[in-house]
Amino acid sequence: MKPKLPQGTRAEKVAFARNRYRQDQLGRAKIKMALGNRRWVVAGQTVVVALTVAAQAVVGLRIVPEGKALGVLWALLGVQAIFFVVLMYAVGNLTQLDWVLDERERAQRDHAMAIAYRILLVVIALVALAVGIAATVHALPMPTAQVGVQAYVAELLWFVVSLPLAVMAWTLPDPELDLEPEA
Amino acid sequence: MPDGQRKIHNRLAVLRAERGISRVDLARTVGVNYQTIGYLERGDYSPSLDLALRLGEVFGLPVEAIFSTRPFAPLSEQVYGNARQEEGSR
């Protein structure tokens, strides 16, 4: 029998709706792709990120005509968006709000977040070091962010948002054993 | 399970099979995802005290009867081992 919405206060109705949604989620698998496939997606995304960064350097250094390079850059960012959607499909349910997840799922999400932001810290440190060395020791020309600044921001956003998803997709075990709930 | 964390052994799979409860049903009763029950049974995840107590309530057993830091002896060995010991002492 379908439970009826309580006639009480708004808070009671919200609690009822949350509980219904949570109960529904308890019977669903949160990871929807085999580990091997998830790792292919993460590897592909990493390659596209590397290509995007290279394209940004090309744009910033004005090596090629601005219009063409920006076209390639936005196309690569589009491909990254596709990878992001696939990652969201694969493990995105683990990024839901706390009240939807159980304690094991919250622990997995928090662990992935911690690893992701440690990776981010290392990446930022390495980039800063490389830029510092290139600018001071070798006196190389620096890319300027005046060209295609939106693309730089978009790239940073994709990277920061998709990194925890990529860590979860890469590290979480195959859920095949549990995919078919017992009768 | 995070590195360095002591493994917690449990009898969840045996208790569940003994009472004919499915993973989904047990999960709904204690309010976790059914995959979490799989993780617990395989020893891939150690439950919080709250979840361990809820599981104890469901099976009507104390927490230490379900979870242990040492591996459990098989139930058959415990039951028949005890019976043999009693026979031997008579």
Interface residues (C-beta under 8 A of the other chain):
Chain A: R22 Q23 Q25 L26 G27 R28 A29 K30 L101 D102 E103 R104 E105 A107 H111 P173 P175 L177 D178 P181 E182 A183
Chain B: P2 S22 R23 V24 A27 R28 G31 V32 N33 Y34 Q35 T36 G38 Y39 L40 R42 D44 Y45 P47 S48 D50 L51
